[in-house]
Amino acid sequence: MALRPDLDAGERLPQAQGACGPGAGQVKIGPVNEGKCMSIQRALGAVLMLASSLVLTACTTTEDANNAARSRWVGQPVEQFFAAYGPPIGEYPLSAGKIYTWRGGDKTRYVPPTYTSPEPARTVVRTETRTDGSGQTVTRTRVVTSDPFWQPQMISPPQYQQLFCELQINTDKGGIITAIRASNDTDGDGLSLSRCAEVLGVKK
């Protein structure tokens, strides 16, 4: 290969102008293209980090709900909680106060079935043999890129999920909340992992 006068001995022309990725390390590229590769890699890394942070921000958990409930309601009159979220479904008297069971956020969520998709990539070769009007046998082979008899397979059937939040609230004799926690918590209706976090309006 003839060398260009402006290239040092041992340098080769890049095979792909501005190429990034594994193949870029096989040839020497100039500082301009190298800067472009680094900029693209930094941009991709920033996009991935942003997407991950958004998912983590939206995924509130039962622990988040418990922390928020304790911070907001411990030391407050239990009547204020019931005025904000509705009455309890049960209570149990204690010598030092009461234990209330509260439930809310009931919702039925439909989860559609999931199927294998897309159609698997495969090639089907079909050979047809027939006899023409002169008595000669004619064989024709054709290739199709999809199987007309292929049907998607169900991975999981449709189902209904019951979503709700159940809290246990402890009070003293004066009706002041001394403890509050989620005693039964399902997944949320959105990206949250906690229905209690959704019902209590917890933001991460």
Backbone torsions as a table, in degrees:
resi	resn	phi	psi	omega
1	MET	NA	132.6	179.3
2	ALA	-77.7	137.3	-179.5
3	LEU	-89.8	143.7	173.1
4	ARG	-75.4	146.4	-177.8
5	PRO	-61.3	-29.4	-175.4
6	ASP	-87.0	5.4	178.2
7	LEU	-105.9	141.6	175.3
8	ASP	-70.6	159.7	177.1
9	ALA	-63.2	136.7	-180.0
10	GLY	96.1	-16.1	177.2
11	GLU	-87.2	144.7	178.8
12	ARG	-121.6	156.4	175.8
13	LEU	-67.5	139.7	177.3
14	PRO	-64.6	140.3	-179.4
15	GLN	-73.9	-31.2	179.5
16	ALA	-132.3	120.9	-175.6
17	GLN	-64.6	119.8	176.9
18	GLY	71.2	21.3	-177.3
19	ALA	-69.0	141.7	175.9
20	CYS	-120.6	161.2	176.2
21	GLY	106.9	-166.8	-175.2
22	PRO	-58.5	-37.8	-177.0
23	GLY	-70.5	-19.4	-176.1
24	ALA	-69.2	-24.7	-178.9
25	GLY	-75.9	-8.0	-177.4
26	GLN	-85.7	-15.0	179.9
27	VAL	-131.8	160.4	177.8
28	LYS	-91.1	130.4	179.1
29	ILE	-119.1	156.4	-176.6
30	GLY	-71.9	169.0	-178.1
31	PRO	-62.8	-28.2	-179.7
32	VAL	-68.5	-50.3	179.3
33	ASN	-64.8	-38.1	178.8
34	GLU	-61.4	-39.7	178.0
35	GLY	-64.5	-37.6	177.7
36	LYS	-63.7	-43.1	179.4
37	CYS	-60.6	-45.5	-179.0
38	MET	-64.6	-37.1	179.0
39	SER	-65.6	-42.2	178.8
40	ILE	-63.7	-43.7	-179.4
41	GLN	-64.0	-40.6	178.4
42	ARG	-64.6	-40.5	-179.6
43	ALA	-64.1	-43.5	178.6
44	LEU	-63.2	-41.5	178.5
45	GLY	-62.5	-39.8	179.3
46	ALA	-65.6	-39.9	179.1
47	VAL	-63.6	-44.2	179.4
48	LEU	-63.6	-41.6	179.2
49	MET	-65.1	-39.4	178.9
50	LEU	-65.3	-43.1	179.3
51	ALA	-62.6	-42.1	179.5
52	SER	-64.5	-41.0	-178.4
53	SER	-67.4	-35.9	177.9
54	LEU	-65.2	-41.3	178.7
55	VAL	-64.4	-44.9	-179.7
56	LEU	-65.6	-34.9	179.9
57	THR	-65.6	-39.3	-176.5
58	ALA	-77.5	-22.6	-173.3
59	CYS	-85.9	76.4	173.4
60	THR	-73.9	151.2	-174.7
61	THR	-121.6	175.5	176.5
62	THR	-62.1	-36.6	177.4
63	GLU	-61.9	-40.6	176.0
64	ASP	-61.7	-41.6	178.8
65	ALA	-63.7	-43.1	179.6
66	ASN	-63.1	-45.1	-179.6
67	ASN	-62.0	-43.1	-179.5
68	ALA	-67.2	-40.8	-179.8
69	ALA	-65.3	-42.6	178.6
70	ARG	-64.2	-43.5	-178.6
71	SER	-63.9	-37.0	-175.2
72	ARG	-85.8	-35.5	-166.6
73	TRP	-113.7	-22.2	178.1
74	VAL	-64.1	127.0	-177.0
75	GLY	95.3	-4.8	179.4
76	GLN	-100.8	152.9	175.9
77	PRO	-61.9	137.0	-177.5
78	VAL	-65.3	-26.6	178.7
79	GLU	-62.0	-31.8	178.7
80	GLN	-67.1	-38.2	177.6
81	PHE	-64.6	-45.6	-178.8
82	PHE	-66.6	-32.5	177.1
83	ALA	-66.5	-32.1	-178.0
84	ALA	-83.3	-36.2	-171.5
85	TYR	-121.3	-4.1	179.4
86	GLY	108.1	163.6	-175.5
87	PRO	-72.2	162.4	178.0
88	PRO	-76.3	164.7	177.1
89	ILE	-98.3	-7.4	178.1
90	GLY	-171.0	160.5	176.5
91	GLU	-148.3	152.5	-178.5
92	TYR	-134.7	119.4	-177.5
93	PRO	-75.5	143.0	175.2
94	LEU	-125.4	165.5	178.5
95	SER	-65.8	-28.4	-177.3
96	ALA	-104.4	6.3	-178.8
97	GLY	154.8	-139.1	-179.1
98	LYS	-142.9	158.2	169.8
99	ILE	-117.5	121.0	178.9
100	TYR	-104.2	146.0	171.1
101	THR	-112.3	121.0	-179.6
102	TRP	-119.0	142.4	179.5
103	ARG	-138.1	139.1	179.2
104	GLY	-160.9	178.4	179.0
105	GLY	72.0	21.8	-178.9
106	ASP	-63.8	130.1	179.0
107	LYS	-157.9	142.4	176.0
108	THR	-101.3	124.3	-179.2
109	ARG	-111.3	129.9	177.4
110	TYR	-91.6	128.0	177.7
111	VAL	-111.4	112.7	-177.2
112	PRO	-68.5	161.2	178.0
113	PRO	-68.5	156.6	176.1
114	THR	-116.6	144.1	-177.1
115	TYR	-127.4	160.6	172.5
116	THR	-67.0	132.0	-178.1
117	SER	-161.5	145.7	-3.4
118	PRO	-81.5	-176.9	178.4
119	GLU	-58.9	131.9	-178.3
120	PRO	-59.2	138.9	-179.4
121	ALA	-75.4	118.2	177.3
122	ARG	-157.7	160.3	-178.9
123	THR	-113.8	131.9	179.3
124	VAL	-112.5	125.7	178.6
125	VAL	-103.1	122.9	-179.5
126	ARG	-116.1	131.4	178.8
127	THR	-116.6	124.0	-179.4
128	GLU	-115.2	132.0	178.4
129	THR	-120.9	129.7	179.6
130	ARG	-145.4	167.0	179.8
131	THR	-111.4	127.2	-178.8
132	ASP	-83.1	-175.7	-175.2
133	GLY	-64.6	-24.6	-178.6
134	SER	-87.9	1.5	179.2
135	GLY	89.9	1.5	179.2
136	GLN	-85.5	146.4	178.4
137	THR	-88.2	127.9	-178.9
138	VAL	-116.1	127.2	178.3
139	THR	-113.9	128.5	179.7
140	ARG	-125.5	130.9	178.4
141	THR	-113.8	129.8	177.3
142	ARG	-131.6	152.4	-177.7
143	VAL	-115.9	128.1	176.1
144	VAL	-117.1	146.8	-175.0
145	THR	-91.4	-6.0	177.2
146	SER	-139.8	149.3	-178.5
147	ASP	-90.5	116.0	-178.6
148	PRO	-65.6	-15.9	-179.1
149	PHE	-95.3	1.1	-178.9
150	TRP	-74.2	134.3	177.2
151	GLN	-126.4	139.3	178.4
152	PRO	-64.7	143.8	-178.8
153	GLN	-100.3	137.8	179.8
154	MET	-74.8	126.8	177.7
155	ILE	-88.1	-45.2	177.8
156	SER	-140.4	139.7	-178.0
157	PRO	-76.1	164.6	175.9
158	PRO	-65.7	151.3	-179.4
159	GLN	-153.1	161.2	175.4
160	TYR	-114.0	132.8	179.5
161	GLN	-114.7	133.4	177.1
162	GLN	-91.5	118.9	179.8
163	LEU	-105.0	136.8	178.0
164	PHE	-166.8	167.3	176.4
165	CYS	-128.4	130.4	177.7
166	GLU	-124.4	127.3	-178.0
167	LEU	-116.9	146.9	170.3
168	GLN	-109.7	124.3	-175.0
169	ILE	-120.7	120.6	177.6
170	ASN	-100.3	136.5	177.3
171	THR	-129.5	160.6	173.5
172	ASP	-88.2	-171.2	-177.7
173	LYS	-65.5	-26.8	179.7
174	GLY	-85.7	4.1	178.5
175	GLY	80.5	18.1	177.6
176	ILE	-91.3	134.2	-178.1
177	ILE	-69.5	124.1	177.5
178	THR	-105.1	-22.3	178.4
179	ALA	-157.7	147.1	177.5
180	ILE	-151.5	134.1	-179.0
181	ARG	-155.5	159.8	175.7
182	ALA	-81.0	117.3	178.9
183	SER	-93.0	-20.3	177.4
184	ASN	-154.7	117.3	-172.7
185	ASP	-137.8	128.4	177.8
186	THR	-100.0	178.8	172.4
187	ASP	-63.4	157.4	177.9
188	GLY	-79.6	172.7	-179.8
189	ASP	-81.9	-22.3	179.1
190	GLY	-109.3	-130.7	179.7
191	LEU	-81.9	-13.0	-177.8
192	SER	-67.1	146.6	175.2
193	LEU	-91.4	4.1	-175.8
194	SER	-137.7	122.4	174.7
195	ARG	-70.3	-33.4	178.3
196	CYS	-63.8	-38.4	178.0
197	ALA	-63.0	-39.2	177.3
198	GLU	-65.6	-46.3	-176.5
199	VAL	-64.8	-39.8	-178.8
200	LEU	-83.2	-1.5	178.0
201	GLY	69.9	35.6	-178.4
202	VAL	-77.9	129.4	175.4
203	LYS	-114.1	138.2	-178.3
204	LYS	-95.3	NA	NA
